[in-house]
Amino acid sequence: MIIEQIYTGCLAQGAYYIESNGEVAIVDPLREVQDYIDRAENNNAKIKYIFETHFHADFVSGHVTLAEKTGAKIVYGPSAKTNFEAIIAEDNQVFQVGDITITVLHTPGHTMESSCFLLKDKNGKDYALFSGDTLFLGDVGRPDLAQKGDITEKVLAGFLYDRLRTKVMTLADDVIVYPAHGAGSACGKNLSKETVGTIGEQKKTNYALRANMTKEEFIKEVTDGLLPPPAYFPLNVKLNKEGYKDVDDVIKNSAKPLSVNDFELLANETDAIVLDVRHQSEFVKGFIPQSIFIGIDGGFAPWVGALIKDINQPILLVAPKGKTKDTITRLSRVGFDNVLGYLDGSFESWKKSGKEVDTLQSVSADVLEEKIKEKALVFDVRKPGEYTNEHIKVAENTPLDFLNKYISEFPKKEDFYVHCAGGYRSVIAASILKARGFHNVIDVAGGYAAIRKTTIERTDTVCPSTLK
């Protein structure tokens, strides 16, 4: 038996390759599927099933393409409805993969069709649980994404409580837990950085699995402090239910080199966003006016989804040389398939052409320290939990995730400073603000990590375990 976790850091997502005696099952595959096909072929094995733990909201799965290319059957849990051929399994239905079996455990709560898949070894022993978004390490799936009519987040949380206690916590402590996500995912609020655990560990450390926890306590704690989901989530669910283009076709149609003049023409004549994905240190020194920065080296795809929102939005790319295909692939993972092309020669070709170039003022934390003495305005674009944990006393919290909500709070004339944790998110925020007409925005390089090395007055640290 072979079990491989294929973890994609920028999505905080885990897909799984399971092989036994020449047969393969894939759990929650990424949209680009060739890697799974190659692994199976290299082992002289055949992909038999594609198990989907639920209709994913944060990324486009590879189930449809993988089924088309291999003939494998797609399997969803009870109540799922798709526009493509799939096995809608019954609760406790068993699937044979070589010498092992995989049992469907219907665990509604995150969504109604959410299911875990219990792998039993050749001796029939419970071995591993592919828990999807039902159970994470340190958390459980948020219950607010599938609200509909009388099915509220509290009702969903109640379903989740029941299923965790009747189907998951009853498993032996040594059963391995393979979740769909780790820290950084918007599908939970307290996810561990670890990506593999055990049932026993989770019973001891996961707040939602406390043995003496009542359903009322569970519902309150699981729903408390949930931030609104990113706007692109429902659009990704729709793609995962109805189908989508082959990612190879998306790359072929999107990877079009554009001369400076053609790039400018498209930018002027369409409603395309100019998306610059170079490193933030390069962007601040020079960029195409009105372009938005979201760097490929950070949490790229989720931030694109959170900030651009409409997956059909036309995009023109400014990417580092050699990174165009990777950028288009990452965009496609969250459903952004409408890339019109990329600037041939990257930003250097624009700069050499003599066309207008903009810059973003960026200062050190030491400079900010002096400016605060002069009553400078400071805005912290980290998440509310980070801000509550510790922040500059005079700073306002305007989380990047919901920047548009706070637009009216930024001054139009007076200089103001934005910072995040390390310098990535603040440049994203500053680029959006500048594109919106705030030419008085100044980035703080190095973010809060640099600020902590100064004597800027900060609040006392609040232990994360006490945050609500």
Secondary structure, DSSP 8 states (H G I E B T S, - for coil): -EEEEEEETTTTEEEEEEEETTEEEEES-BS--HHHHHHHHHTT-EEEEEE-SS--SSS-BSHHHHHHHH--EEEE-TT---SS--EE--TT-EEEETTEEEEEEE-TTSSSS-EEEEEE-TTS-EEEEEEETTB-SS-B--SSTT-BTTB-HHHHHHHHHHHIIIIITTS-TT-EEEESB-TT-TT-SS--S-S-EEHHHHHHH-GGG-TT--HHHHHHHHHTT-----TTHHHHHHHHHH----HHHHHHHH--EE-HHHHHHHHHHS--EEEE-S-HHHHTT-B-TT-EE--TTSSHHHHHHHHH--TT--EEEE--TT-HHHHHHHHHHTT---EEEEETTHHHHHHHTT---B---EE-HHHHHHHHHTT-EEEE-S-HHHHHHS-BTT-EE--GGGGGGGGGGS-SSS-EEEE-SSSHHHHHHHHHHHHTT-TTEEEETTHHHHHTTS---B-----GGG--
